[in-house]
């Protein structure tokens, strides 16, 4: 995680170093969207644990700092992932899962017109998972790191900027603990288990 943070810091410095006489524009806004989740299988000894896919929603606030044709966007989001069905050796159970997330997006505009500006984004996402299910609430790592890539378009409309986006988030760090307990059953995961997500989001800059 420290190495990822160092890479992000270097990229941010490189972007900021190119400001020069370019326009420096800051904007705050809010965003909502839908997410489709997939948790990878768990290798547990000679057995395998599986998780059904689930769908949910997310909502949050963002801060966008535009630097010429590039920009940096961060924010705070709540993401409800819905309910998963877990099939682990000796355990078959539904559980809910939610996250607080801090994405750090690096944004690069592809072209620009007075109305439309398409762009690409990429960067890390720091997630803090939690569940109301007593059997699963302690099974997750306190912080999970993912890589986020996506495309979007900024639409200037009636004095607002609207940002429809498509995002794909790929798990980088371990999502569930290596040694975890579900109810009274203990597991040791042989391979890291990660979270992957497809998102459709629409943001409004104020």
Buried (B, 14 or more C-beta within 10 A) or exposed (E): EEEBEEEBEEBBEEBEEEEEEEEEEEBEBBBBBEBBBBBBEBBBEEEEBEBEEBEBBBEBEBBBBBBBBBBBBBBEBEBBBBBBEBBBBEBEBEBBBBBBBBBBBBBEBEEEEEEEBEBBBBBBBBBBBBBEBEBBBEBBBEEBBBBBBBBBBBBBEEEEBBBBBBBBBEBBBBBBBEEBEBEEEEBEBBEBBBBBBBBEBBBBBE
